[in-house]
């Protein structure tokens, strides 16, 4: 079954952006990708790890020290540096985006657009 991908409403129409999907299988998994990422990477994680990411982005606070799988976000120093997203369970899978697209995703998170995934 092909996942139904959702992007933030803050993403420009037709533009590549971060997309989120879920699989209905047990155990349920959450998928995150950047439609413009030339590697085509799809990060797969747990609902709990995705929930932690959402909470962190909504509250703008660092996540607590985790023993469970988490999603790590790395923003480069320069304004044009890429944003890299990876899971601690699959560190070799890295979704790459830019700050504009990441900001659109964060605005969607803060608006509650992805809450139904968890």
C-alpha distances in whole Angstrom, upper triangle without the diagonal:
4,6,9,12,16,19,22,25,27,26,27,26,24,25,23,22,20,17,15,12,11,8,9,10,14,15,13,13,14,14,16,17,20,19,22,22,23,22,18,18,16,17,16,18,19,19,23,23,21,24,27,26,26,29,31,30,31,34,35,36,35,33,35,35,32,32,28,25,26,25,28,29,31,33,36,39,40,38,36,35,31,29,27,25,24,23,26,24,22,25,25,22,23,22,25,26,29,31,31,27,27,30,28,25,28,29,26,26,29,28,26,23,21,22,19,17,20
4,7,9,13,16,19,21,24,22,24,22,20,21,19,18,17,14,13,10,10,9,11,12,16,17,14,13,13,12,14,14,16,15,19,19,20,19,15,16,13,15,14,17,18,19,22,22,20,23,25,24,24,27,29,28,29,32,33,34,33,31,34,34,31,31,28,25,25,23,26,26,29,30,33,36,36,35,33,32,28,26,25,22,22,22,25,23,21,24,23,20,21,19,22,23,26,28,27,24,24,27,24,22,25,26,23,23,27,26,24,21,19,21,18,16,19
4,6,9,13,16,18,21,19,21,20,19,19,17,16,14,11,9,6,7,7,9,11,15,15,12,11,10,9,11,12,14,14,17,18,19,19,15,15,12,13,12,14,15,15,19,19,17,19,22,21,20,24,25,24,25,29,29,30,30,28,30,31,28,29,25,22,22,20,23,23,26,28,30,34,34,32,31,30,26,24,22,20,20,19,23,21,20,22,22,18,19,17,20,20,24,25,25,21,21,24,21,19,21,23,19,20,23,22,20,17,15,17,15,12,16
4,7,10,13,15,18,17,19,17,16,17,16,14,13,9,8,6,8,9,11,14,17,17,14,13,11,10,11,12,14,13,17,18,20,20,16,16,14,15,14,16,17,16,20,20,17,19,22,20,19,23,25,23,24,27,28,30,30,28,31,32,29,30,27,24,23,21,24,23,26,27,30,33,33,32,30,29,26,24,23,20,21,21,24,23,22,24,24,20,21,18,20,20,23,24,23,19,20,22,19,17,20,20,17,18,21,20,18,14,13,15,13,12,15
4,7,10,13,15,13,15,14,14,14,12,11,9,6,5,5,8,11,13,16,19,19,15,13,11,9,9,9,11,10,14,15,17,17,14,14,12,13,13,15,16,16,19,18,15,17,20,18,17,21,22,20,21,25,25,27,27,26,28,30,28,29,25,22,21,19,21,20,23,24,27,30,30,28,26,26,22,20,19,17,18,19,22,22,21,22,22,18,18,15,17,16,19,20,19,16,16,18,16,13,16,17,14,15,18,18,16,13,11,14,13,11,15
4,7,9,12,11,13,13,13,13,12,10,8,5,5,6,10,13,15,18,21,20,17,15,12,10,10,10,11,11,14,16,19,19,16,16,14,14,15,16,17,16,19,18,15,16,19,17,15,19,20,18,18,22,22,25,25,24,27,29,27,29,26,23,21,18,20,20,22,23,26,29,29,26,25,25,21,19,19,17,19,19,23,23,22,23,24,20,19,16,17,16,18,19,17,14,14,16,13,11,14,14,11,12,15,14,13,9,8,12,11,10,14
4,6,8,7,10,10,11,10,9,7,6,5,6,9,13,16,18,21,24,23,19,17,13,12,10,10,10,10,12,14,18,19,16,16,14,15,16,17,19,17,20,19,15,17,19,16,14,18,19,16,17,20,20,23,24,23,27,28,27,29,26,23,21,18,19,18,20,20,23,26,25,23,22,22,19,17,17,16,18,19,23,24,22,23,23,20,18,15,15,13,15,15,14,10,11,12,9,7,11,11,8,10,13,12,12,9,9,13,13,12,16
4,5,5,9,10,12,11,11,8,8,8,9,12,15,19,21,24,26,25,21,19,16,14,12,12,12,12,15,16,20,21,19,19,17,17,18,19,20,18,20,19,15,16,18,15,13,16,17,14,14,18,18,21,22,22,26,28,27,29,27,24,21,18,20,18,20,19,22,25,24,21,21,21,19,17,18,17,19,21,24,25,24,25,25,22,20,16,16,14,15,14,12,9,10,10,6,5,8,8,5,8,10,9,10,7,8,12,13,13,16
4,5,8,8,11,11,12,10,11,11,12,15,18,21,23,27,29,28,24,22,19,18,16,16,15,15,17,19,22,24,22,22,20,21,22,22,23,21,23,23,19,19,21,19,16,19,20,16,16,20,20,23,25,25,29,31,30,33,30,28,25,22,23,21,23,22,25,27,26,23,23,24,21,20,21,20,23,24,28,29,28,28,29,26,23,20,20,17,17,16,13,11,13,12,8,8,11,9,6,10,12,9,11,8,11,14,15,16,18
4,6,9,12,11,12,10,11,12,14,17,20,24,26,29,31,30,26,24,20,19,17,16,15,15,16,18,22,24,22,22,21,21,23,23,25,23,24,23,19,20,21,18,16,19,19,15,15,19,18,22,23,24,28,30,30,33,30,28,25,22,22,20,21,20,22,24,23,20,20,21,19,17,20,19,22,24,28,29,28,28,29,25,23,19,18,15,14,13,10,9,10,9,5,7,9,7,6,10,11,10,12,10,12,16,17,18,20
4,6,8,7,8,6,9,10,13,16,20,23,25,28,30,30,26,24,20,18,15,14,12,12,13,15,18,20,19,19,19,20,22,23,24,23,25,23,20,21,22,19,17,20,20,17,17,21,20,23,24,25,29,31,30,33,30,28,25,21,22,19,20,19,21,23,22,19,18,19,17,16,18,18,21,23,27,28,27,26,27,23,21,17,16,13,12,12,9,7,9,9,5,7,10,9,9,12,14,13,15,12,14,17,19,18,21
4,6,5,8,8,11,13,16,19,22,26,28,31,33,33,29,27,23,21,18,16,14,13,13,16,19,21,20,21,21,22,25,26,28,27,29,27,23,25,26,23,21,24,24,20,21,24,23,27,28,29,32,34,34,36,34,31,28,25,25,22,23,21,23,25,23,20,18,20,18,18,20,21,24,26,30,31,29,29,29,26,23,19,18,14,14,14,10,9,12,12,9,11,14,13,12,16,17,16,18,15,17,21,22,22,25
4,6,9,10,13,13,16,18,22,25,27,30,33,33,29,27,23,21,19,17,15,13,14,17,20,22,20,22,21,23,25,27,29,27,30,28,25,26,28,25,23,26,26,23,24,27,26,30,31,31,35,37,36,38,36,33,30,27,27,25,26,24,26,28,26,23,22,23,21,21,23,23,26,28,32,32,31,31,30,27,25,21,20,17,17,17,14,12,15,15,12,13,17,15,14,18,19,18,19,16,18,21,22,22,25
4,7,9,12,13,16,18,22,24,27,29,32,32,29,26,23,20,18,16,13,10,11,15,17,19,17,20,20,22,24,26,28,27,30,28,25,27,29,25,24,28,28,24,25,29,28,31,32,32,36,37,36,38,36,32,30,26,27,25,26,24,26,28,26,23,21,23,20,20,22,22,25,27,31,31,29,30,29,25,23,19,18,16,16,17,14,12,16,16,13,15,18,18,16,19,22,20,21,18,19,23,23,23,26
4,6,10,11,15,18,21,24,27,30,32,32,28,25,22,19,16,14,11,9,8,12,14,17,16,18,18,20,22,24,27,26,29,27,23,26,27,23,22,26,25,22,24,27,26,29,29,30,33,35,34,36,34,30,28,24,24,21,22,21,22,24,23,20,18,19,17,17,19,19,22,25,28,29,27,27,26,23,20,16,15,12,12,14,11,9,13,14,11,12,16,16,15,18,20,20,21,18,19,22,23,22,25
4,7,9,13,15,19,22,25,27,30,29,26,22,19,16,13,10,7,5,5,8,11,14,12,14,14,16,19,21,24,24,26,24,21,23,24,21,21,24,24,21,23,26,24,27,27,27,31,32,31,33,30,27,25,21,21,19,19,19,20,23,21,19,17,17,14,14,15,16,19,21,25,26,23,23,22,19,17,13,12,9,10,13,11,8,11,13,11,11,15,16,15,17,20,20,20,17,17,21,22,21,24
4,6,10,13,17,20,23,25,27,26,23,20,16,14,10,8,5,6,7,9,12,14,12,13,13,14,17,19,21,21,23,21,17,20,21,17,17,20,20,17,19,22,21,23,24,24,27,29,28,30,27,24,21,18,18,16,17,16,18,21,20,18,16,16,13,12,13,13,16,19,22,23,21,21,21,17,15,11,10,8,9,11,9,6,8,10,8,8,11,12,11,13,16,16,17,14,14,18,19,17,20
4,7,10,14,17,20,22,24,23,20,17,13,10,7,6,4,6,8,9,13,14,12,11,10,11,13,15,17,17,19,17,14,16,17,14,14,17,17,14,17,20,19,21,21,21,24,25,24,26,24,20,18,14,15,13,15,15,18,21,20,18,17,16,13,11,11,10,13,15,19,20,18,18,18,15,13,9,9,8,10,11,11,7,7,10,8,6,10,12,10,11,15,15,15,13,12,15,16,14,17
4,7,11,14,17,19,21,20,17,14,11,8,6,5,6,7,10,11,14,15,12,11,10,11,12,14,16,15,18,16,13,16,17,14,14,18,18,16,18,21,21,23,23,22,25,26,25,26,23,20,18,15,17,15,18,18,21,24,24,22,21,20,17,15,14,12,14,16,19,20,18,19,19,15,14,11,12,11,14,15,14,10,11,13,11,9,12,13,11,12,15,15,15,12,10,14,14,12,15
4,7,11,13,16,18,17,13,11,7,6,5,7,9,10,14,14,17,17,14,12,10,10,10,11,12,12,15,13,10,13,15,13,12,16,17,15,17,20,20,22,22,20,23,24,22,24,21,18,16,14,16,15,18,20,23,26,26,25,23,22,19,16,15,13,14,14,18,18,17,18,19,15,15,12,14,14,16,17,17,13,13,15,13,10,12,14,11,11,15,15,13,10,8,11,11,8,11
4,7,10,12,15,14,11,9,6,5,7,9,12,12,16,16,19,18,15,14,10,10,10,11,12,11,15,14,11,14,16,15,14,18,19,18,19,23,23,25,24,22,25,26,24,24,21,18,17,15,18,18,21,23,26,29,30,28,27,26,22,20,18,15,16,15,19,18,17,19,20,16,16,14,17,17,20,21,21,17,17,19,17,14,16,18,14,14,18,17,15,12,9,12,11,8,11
4,6,9,11,11,7,6,4,6,9,12,15,16,19,19,22,20,17,15,12,11,9,10,10,9,13,13,11,13,16,15,15,18,20,19,20,23,24,25,25,22,24,25,23,23,19,17,17,16,19,20,23,25,28,32,33,31,30,29,25,22,20,17,17,16,19,17,17,20,20,17,18,16,19,20,23,24,24,20,19,22,20,16,18,20,17,16,19,19,16,14,11,12,10,7,9
4,5,8,9,6,6,7,8,12,14,17,18,22,21,23,21,18,17,13,13,10,11,11,11,14,15,14,16,19,18,18,21,23,23,24,27,28,28,28,25,27,27,24,24,20,18,18,18,21,23,26,28,31,35,35,34,33,31,28,25,23,20,19,17,20,18,17,21,21,18,20,19,22,23,26,27,27,24,23,25,23,20,22,24,21,19,23,23,20,18,14,15,13,10,12
4,7,8,6,8,10,12,15,18,21,22,25,25,27,25,22,20,17,16,13,13,12,12,15,17,15,17,20,20,20,23,25,25,25,28,30,30,30,27,28,29,26,25,22,20,21,21,24,26,29,31,34,38,39,38,36,35,31,28,26,23,22,20,22,20,20,24,25,22,23,22,25,26,29,30,30,27,26,28,26,23,24,26,22,21,24,24,21,19,16,16,13,11,12
4,6,5,8,11,13,16,19,23,23,27,26,28,26,22,21,17,17,13,13,12,12,16,17,17,18,21,22,22,24,26,27,28,30,31,32,30,27,28,29,25,25,21,19,21,21,24,26,30,32,35,39,40,39,38,36,32,30,27,24,22,20,22,19,19,23,24,21,23,23,26,28,31,32,33,29,28,30,29,25,27,29,25,24,27,27,24,22,19,19,16,13,14
3,5,8,12,14,18,21,25,26,29,28,30,27,25,22,19,18,14,13,11,12,14,16,16,17,20,21,22,24,26,27,27,30,31,31,30,26,27,27,23,22,19,17,19,20,24,26,30,33,36,39,41,40,39,37,33,30,28,24,22,19,21,18,19,23,24,22,24,24,28,29,32,33,34,31,29,31,30,27,28,30,27,25,28,28,24,23,20,19,17,14,14
4,6,10,13,17,20,23,25,28,27,29,26,24,21,17,16,12,11,9,9,12,13,14,15,18,19,20,22,23,25,26,28,29,28,27,24,24,24,21,19,16,15,17,18,22,24,27,30,34,37,39,38,37,35,32,28,26,22,20,17,18,15,17,20,22,20,22,22,26,28,31,32,33,29,27,30,29,25,26,28,26,23,26,27,23,22,19,18,16,13,13
4,7,10,14,17,20,22,25,24,27,24,21,19,15,14,10,9,7,7,10,12,12,13,16,17,17,19,21,22,23,25,26,26,25,22,23,24,20,20,16,14,16,16,20,22,26,28,31,35,36,35,35,33,29,26,24,20,18,16,18,15,16,20,21,19,21,20,24,25,28,29,29,26,24,27,25,22,23,25,22,20,23,23,20,19,15,15,13,10,10
4,7,10,13,17,19,22,21,23,21,18,15,12,10,7,6,5,6,10,10,9,12,14,14,15,18,19,20,21,24,24,24,23,20,22,22,19,18,15,12,13,13,17,19,22,25,28,31,33,32,31,29,25,22,20,16,15,12,15,13,13,16,18,15,17,16,20,21,25,26,26,23,21,24,23,19,20,23,20,18,21,22,19,18,14,14,13,9,10
4,7,10,14,16,19,18,21,19,16,14,10,8,6,5,6,6,9,9,7,10,12,12,12,15,17,17,18,21,22,22,21,19,20,21,18,19,15,13,12,11,15,16,19,22,25,28,30,29,28,26,22,19,17,14,13,11,14,13,13,16,17,14,15,14,17,18,21,22,23,19,18,20,19,15,17,19,16,15,18,19,16,14,11,12,11,7,9
4,7,10,12,15,14,17,15,12,10,6,6,5,6,9,10,13,11,9,13,14,13,14,17,18,17,19,22,22,23,22,20,22,23,20,21,17,14,13,11,14,15,18,20,23,27,28,27,25,23,20,17,15,12,11,11,14,13,12,14,15,12,12,11,14,15,18,20,20,17,16,19,18,14,16,19,16,15,19,19,17,15,12,14,13,10,12
4,7,10,12,11,14,13,11,9,6,5,7,8,11,12,14,12,9,13,14,12,13,16,16,15,18,20,20,21,20,19,21,22,20,21,18,15,13,10,12,12,15,17,20,23,24,23,22,20,16,13,12,9,9,10,14,14,13,14,14,11,10,8,11,11,15,16,17,13,12,15,14,11,13,16,14,13,17,18,16,14,11,14,14,11,13
4,6,9,8,11,10,7,6,5,6,9,11,15,15,18,15,13,16,18,15,15,19,19,17,20,23,22,23,22,21,24,25,23,24,21,18,16,13,14,13,15,16,19,22,23,21,20,18,14,12,11,9,10,12,16,16,14,14,14,10,9,6,8,9,13,15,15,12,11,15,14,11,14,17,15,15,19,20,19,16,14,17,17,15,17
4,5,5,9,9,7,8,8,10,13,15,18,19,21,18,16,19,20,16,17,21,20,18,20,23,22,24,23,23,26,27,25,27,24,21,18,15,15,14,15,15,17,21,20,19,17,16,12,11,10,10,12,15,18,19,16,16,16,12,10,6,7,6,10,12,12,9,10,13,12,10,14,16,15,15,19,20,19,17,15,19,20,17,20
4,6,8,10,7,9,10,12,15,18,21,21,24,21,19,22,23,20,20,24,23,21,23,26,25,27,26,26,29,30,29,30,27,24,22,18,19,17,18,19,20,23,23,21,18,18,14,14,14,14,16,18,22,22,19,20,18,15,13,10,10,9,12,14,14,10,12,15,14,13,16,18,16,18,21,21,21,18,17,21,21,19,22
4,6,9,8,10,12,14,17,20,23,24,26,24,21,24,25,21,22,25,24,22,24,27,26,28,27,27,31,31,30,32,29,26,23,20,20,17,18,17,18,21,20,19,16,15,12,13,13,14,16,19,23,23,21,20,19,15,13,10,9,8,10,13,13,10,12,15,14,14,17,19,18,20,23,23,23,21,20,23,24,22,25
4,5,5,7,10,12,15,18,22,23,25,22,20,23,24,20,21,25,24,22,25,27,25,27,26,26,29,29,28,29,27,23,21,18,17,16,16,16,17,20,19,18,15,14,11,11,11,12,13,17,20,20,17,17,15,12,10,7,6,7,10,13,14,11,13,16,16,15,18,20,19,20,23,24,24,22,21,24,25,22,24
4,5,8,11,14,17,21,24,26,28,25,23,27,27,24,25,28,27,25,28,31,29,30,29,29,32,32,30,31,29,26,24,21,20,18,18,18,19,22,21,20,17,16,13,14,13,14,16,19,22,22,19,18,15,13,11,10,9,10,13,16,17,15,16,20,19,19,22,24,23,24,27,28,28,25,24,27,28,25,28
4,5,9,12,15,18,22,24,26,23,22,25,26,23,24,28,26,25,28,31,29,30,28,28,30,30,28,29,27,23,22,19,18,17,17,18,19,22,22,22,19,17,14,14,12,13,14,16,19,19,15,15,12,10,9,8,9,11,14,18,19,17,17,21,21,19,22,25,24,24,28,29,28,26,24,27,27,24,26
4,6,10,13,16,20,22,24,21,20,23,24,21,23,26,25,24,27,29,28,29,28,27,30,30,28,28,26,22,21,18,18,18,18,19,21,24,24,23,21,19,15,15,13,13,13,16,19,18,15,15,13,10,10,8,9,11,15,18,19,16,17,20,20,18,21,23,22,22,26,27,26,23,21,24,24,21,24
4,6,10,13,17,19,21,18,17,21,21,18,20,24,23,22,25,27,26,27,25,24,26,26,24,24,22,18,17,14,15,15,16,18,19,23,23,23,20,18,15,14,11,10,10,12,15,15,11,12,10,6,6,5,8,11,15,18,19,16,16,19,19,17,19,22,21,21,24,26,25,22,20,23,23,20,21
4,6,10,13,15,18,15,14,18,19,16,18,21,21,20,23,25,24,25,24,22,25,25,22,23,20,16,15,13,14,15,16,18,21,24,25,24,22,20,17,15,12,10,9,11,14,13,10,12,11,7,8,7,10,12,16,18,19,16,16,19,19,16,18,21,19,19,22,23,22,20,17,20,20,16,18
4,7,10,12,14,12,11,15,15,13,15,18,18,18,20,23,22,22,20,19,21,21,18,19,16,12,11,9,11,12,14,17,19,23,24,24,22,20,16,14,11,8,7,7,10,10,8,9,10,6,7,7,10,13,16,18,20,16,15,18,18,15,17,20,19,17,21,22,21,19,16,18,18,15,16
4,7,10,12,10,10,13,14,13,15,18,18,18,21,23,23,23,21,19,21,21,18,18,14,11,11,10,13,14,17,20,23,26,28,27,26,24,20,17,14,11,9,8,10,9,8,11,12,9,10,10,14,16,20,21,23,19,18,21,21,17,19,22,20,18,21,23,20,19,15,17,17,13,14
4,7,8,7,7,10,11,11,13,15,16,17,19,21,21,21,19,16,18,17,14,14,11,8,8,8,11,14,17,20,23,26,28,28,27,24,21,18,15,11,9,7,9,8,9,11,13,11,12,12,16,18,21,22,23,20,18,21,21,17,18,21,19,17,20,22,19,18,14,15,15,12,11
4,5,5,6,9,10,11,12,14,16,17,18,20,21,20,19,16,17,17,14,13,10,8,8,10,13,16,19,22,25,29,31,30,30,27,24,21,18,14,12,10,11,10,11,14,17,15,16,16,19,21,24,24,26,23,20,23,22,19,19,22,20,17,20,21,18,18,14,14,14,10,9
4,6,5,6,9,10,10,12,14,15,16,18,19,19,18,15,16,17,15,15,12,10,10,11,15,17,20,23,26,29,31,30,30,28,25,22,20,16,15,12,14,13,15,17,20,17,18,18,21,22,24,24,25,22,20,22,21,17,17,20,17,15,17,18,15,15,11,10,10,7,5
4,5,5,6,9,10,11,12,14,15,16,18,17,16,12,13,14,11,12,9,8,8,10,14,16,20,22,26,29,31,30,31,28,26,22,20,16,15,12,13,13,15,17,20,18,19,19,22,23,25,25,26,23,21,22,22,19,18,20,19,15,17,19,16,17,13,12,13,10,7
4,5,5,6,9,10,11,12,14,16,16,15,14,10,12,12,10,11,8,6,5,6,10,12,16,19,22,25,27,27,27,25,22,18,16,13,11,9,10,10,12,14,17,15,16,16,18,20,22,22,23,21,18,20,20,17,16,19,18,14,17,19,16,17,13,13,14,11,9
4,5,5,6,9,10,11,12,14,15,15,14,12,14,15,13,14,11,9,8,7,10,12,16,18,22,25,26,26,26,24,21,17,15,12,11,10,12,13,14,15,18,16,15,14,17,18,20,20,21,18,15,17,17,13,13,16,14,11,14,16,13,13,10,10,11,8,7
4,5,5,6,9,10,10,12,14,14,13,11,13,15,13,15,12,11,10,10,13,14,18,20,24,26,28,27,28,26,23,19,18,15,15,13,15,16,17,19,21,19,19,18,20,20,22,21,22,20,17,18,18,14,13,16,14,11,12,14,12,13,9,8,10,8,6
4,5,5,6,9,10,11,12,11,10,7,9,11,10,12,10,10,7,8,10,12,16,18,22,24,26,25,26,24,22,18,17,14,14,12,13,15,17,17,20,19,18,18,20,20,22,20,22,20,17,18,19,15,13,16,15,12,13,16,14,15,12,11,14,12,10
4,5,5,6,9,10,10,10,9,8,11,13,12,14,13,11,8,6,8,9,13,15,18,21,23,22,23,21,18,15,14,11,11,11,12,14,16,16,19,17,15,15,16,16,18,17,18,16,13,14,15,12,10,13,13,9,11,14,13,14,11,11,14,12,11
4,5,5,6,9,10,11,11,10,13,16,15,18,16,14,11,10,12,12,15,17,20,23,24,23,24,22,20,16,16,13,14,14,16,18,19,19,22,20,18,17,18,17,18,17,18,16,13,13,14,10,9,11,10,6,8,11,9,10,8,8,11,10,9
4,5,5,6,8,8,10,8,11,14,14,17,15,15,12,12,13,14,17,18,22,23,26,24,26,24,22,19,18,16,17,16,17,19,21,21,24,22,21,20,21,20,21,19,20,19,16,15,16,13,11,13,13,9,9,12,10,13,11,10,13,13,11
4,6,5,6,5,6,6,9,12,13,16,15,14,11,10,11,11,14,15,18,20,22,21,23,21,20,16,16,14,15,15,16,19,20,20,23,21,19,18,19,19,19,17,19,18,14,14,16,13,10,13,13,10,10,14,13,15,13,13,16,16,14
4,6,5,7,9,9,13,16,16,19,18,17,13,11,12,10,13,13,17,19,20,19,20,19,18,14,15,13,15,16,18,20,21,20,23,21,19,17,17,16,16,14,15,14,11,10,12,10,6,9,10,7,7,11,11,13,12,12,16,15,15
4,6,8,11,11,14,17,18,21,20,19,16,15,15,14,17,17,21,22,23,22,23,23,21,18,19,17,19,19,21,23,24,24,26,24,22,20,21,19,19,17,17,16,13,12,13,11,8,9,10,7,5,9,9,12,11,11,15,15,14
4,5,9,10,12,16,17,20,20,20,16,16,16,15,17,17,21,22,24,22,24,24,22,19,20,18,20,20,21,24,25,25,28,26,24,23,23,22,21,19,19,19,16,14,16,14,11,12,13,10,9,12,12,15,15,14,18,18,17
4,7,9,12,15,17,21,20,20,16,15,14,13,14,14,17,18,20,19,21,20,19,16,17,16,18,19,20,23,24,23,26,24,22,21,21,19,19,16,17,17,14,13,15,14,10,12,14,11,10,14,14,17,16,16,20,20,19
4,6,9,12,14,18,18,18,15,14,13,13,14,15,18,19,21,21,23,21,21,18,18,17,18,18,19,22,23,22,25,24,22,22,22,21,21,18,20,20,16,16,18,17,13,15,17,14,13,17,17,19,18,18,21,21,19
4,6,9,11,15,15,15,12,12,10,11,12,14,17,17,20,21,23,21,20,16,16,15,16,16,16,19,21,19,22,22,20,20,20,20,20,18,21,20,17,17,19,17,14,17,19,16,15,19,19,21,19,19,22,21,19
4,6,8,11,12,12,9,10,10,11,13,15,19,20,23,23,25,22,21,18,17,15,15,14,13,16,19,18,21,21,19,19,21,21,22,20,22,21,18,18,20,18,15,18,19,15,16,19,18,20,18,17,20,19,17
4,6,9,11,12,10,12,12,14,16,19,22,23,26,26,28,26,24,21,20,17,17,15,14,17,20,19,23,23,22,22,24,24,25,24,26,25,21,22,24,21,19,22,22,19,19,22,21,23,21,20,22,21,18
4,7,9,11,10,12,12,14,16,19,22,23,27,27,29,26,25,21,20,17,16,14,13,15,18,17,21,21,21,22,24,25,26,25,28,27,23,24,26,24,21,24,25,21,22,26,24,26,23,22,25,23,20
4,5,7,7,10,11,14,17,20,23,25,28,29,29,27,25,21,19,17,15,12,10,12,15,15,19,19,19,21,23,24,26,25,28,27,23,24,26,23,21,25,24,21,22,25,23,25,22,21,23,21,18
4,7,8,12,13,17,19,22,25,27,30,31,32,29,27,24,21,18,16,13,10,11,15,15,19,19,20,22,25,26,28,28,31,29,26,27,29,26,24,28,27,24,25,28,26,27,24,23,24,22,19
4,6,10,12,16,19,22,25,28,31,31,31,28,26,23,20,17,14,11,9,9,13,14,17,18,19,20,23,25,27,27,29,27,24,26,27,24,23,26,25,22,23,26,24,24,21,20,21,18,16
4,7,10,13,16,20,23,25,28,29,29,26,23,20,17,13,11,7,6,6,9,11,14,14,15,16,19,21,24,24,27,24,21,24,25,21,20,24,23,20,22,25,22,23,19,19,20,17,15
4,6,10,13,16,19,22,25,25,25,22,20,16,14,11,9,6,6,8,10,10,14,13,13,14,17,19,21,21,23,21,18,20,21,18,17,21,20,17,19,22,20,20,17,17,19,16,14
4,7,10,13,16,19,22,22,22,19,16,13,10,7,6,4,6,9,10,10,13,11,10,11,13,15,17,17,19,17,14,17,18,15,14,18,17,15,17,20,18,18,15,16,18,15,14
4,7,10,13,16,18,19,19,16,14,10,8,6,5,6,7,10,11,9,12,11,10,11,12,14,15,15,18,17,13,16,18,15,14,18,18,16,18,21,20,20,18,19,21,18,18
4,7,10,13,15,15,16,13,11,7,6,5,7,9,11,14,13,12,14,12,10,10,10,11,12,12,15,13,10,12,15,13,12,16,16,14,16,20,19,19,17,19,21,19,19
4,6,10,12,13,13,10,8,6,5,6,9,11,13,16,15,13,14,13,10,11,10,11,11,11,14,14,11,13,16,15,14,18,19,17,19,22,22,22,21,22,25,23,23
4,7,9,9,10,7,7,5,7,9,12,15,16,20,19,16,17,16,13,12,10,10,9,8,12,12,10,11,15,14,13,16,18,17,19,22,22,22,21,23,26,24,24
4,6,8,8,5,6,7,8,12,14,17,19,22,21,18,18,18,14,14,11,11,10,9,13,14,12,14,17,17,17,19,22,21,22,25,26,26,25,27,30,28,28
4,7,8,7,9,10,12,15,18,21,22,25,24,21,22,21,18,18,15,14,12,11,15,17,15,15,19,19,18,21,23,23,23,27,28,28,27,29,32,31,31
4,5,5,9,11,13,17,20,23,24,28,26,23,23,23,19,18,15,14,11,10,13,16,15,15,18,19,19,21,24,24,24,27,29,28,28,30,33,32,32
4,6,8,10,14,17,20,23,25,28,27,24,24,23,19,18,15,13,9,8,10,13,12,12,15,17,17,18,21,21,22,24,26,26,26,29,31,30,31
4,6,9,13,16,19,23,25,28,26,23,23,22,18,16,13,11,7,7,9,12,12,13,15,17,17,19,21,22,23,25,27,26,26,29,31,30,31
4,7,9,13,16,20,22,24,22,20,19,18,15,14,10,9,7,8,11,12,12,13,16,17,17,19,21,22,23,25,27,26,25,28,31,29,30
4,6,10,13,17,19,21,19,17,17,15,11,10,6,6,5,7,10,10,10,12,14,14,15,18,19,19,21,24,25,23,23,25,28,25,27
4,7,10,14,16,19,17,15,15,14,10,8,6,5,5,6,10,9,7,10,13,12,12,15,17,16,18,21,21,21,19,22,24,22,23
4,7,10,13,15,13,11,11,10,6,6,5,7,8,10,13,12,10,13,15,13,14,17,18,17,20,22,22,21,19,22,24,21,22
4,7,10,12,11,9,11,8,6,5,6,8,11,12,15,12,10,13,15,12,13,17,17,15,18,20,20,19,17,19,21,18,18
4,7,9,7,6,8,6,5,6,9,12,14,16,18,16,14,17,18,15,16,20,19,17,20,23,22,21,18,20,21,18,18
4,5,5,6,9,7,8,10,13,15,18,19,21,19,16,19,20,17,17,21,20,18,21,23,22,21,18,19,20,17,16
4,6,5,9,10,10,13,16,18,21,22,24,22,19,22,24,20,20,24,24,21,23,26,24,24,21,21,23,19,18
4,6,9,9,11,14,17,20,23,24,27,24,22,25,26,22,22,26,25,22,25,28,25,25,21,22,23,19,18
4,6,6,9,11,15,18,21,23,25,23,20,24,25,21,22,26,25,23,26,28,26,25,22,23,24,20,20
4,5,7,10,13,16,19,21,24,22,19,23,24,21,22,26,25,23,26,28,27,26,23,24,25,22,22
4,6,10,12,16,19,21,24,22,20,24,25,22,23,27,26,25,28,30,29,28,25,26,27,24,24
4,7,10,13,17,19,21,19,17,21,22,19,21,24,23,22,25,27,26,24,21,23,24,21,21
4,6,10,13,15,18,16,14,18,19,17,18,21,21,20,23,25,24,23,20,23,24,21,21
4,7,10,13,15,12,11,15,16,13,15,18,18,17,21,22,22,20,18,21,22,19,20
4,7,10,12,10,10,13,14,13,15,18,18,18,21,23,23,21,19,22,24,21,23
4,7,8,7,7,10,11,10,13,15,16,16,19,20,21,19,18,21,23,21,23
4,6,6,6,9,10,11,12,14,16,17,18,20,21,20,20,23,25,23,25
4,6,5,6,9,10,10,12,14,15,16,18,20,19,19,22,24,23,24
4,5,5,6,9,10,11,13,14,15,17,19,18,18,21,24,23,25
4,5,5,6,9,10,11,12,14,15,17,15,15,19,21,20,22
4,5,5,6,9,10,10,12,14,15,14,14,17,19,18,20
4,5,5,6,9,10,10,12,14,14,14,17,20,19,21
4,6,5,6,9,10,11,13,11,12,16,18,18,20
4,5,5,6,9,10,11,9,9,13,15,14,16
4,5,5,6,9,10,10,10,12,15,15,16
4,5,5,6,9,9,11,13,16,16,17
4,5,5,6,5,7,10,12,13,15
4,5,5,6,6,8,11,11,12
4,5,8,9,9,13,14,14
4,6,8,9,12,14,15
4,6,5,8,10,11
4,6,8,9,11
4,6,6,8
4,5,6
4,5
4
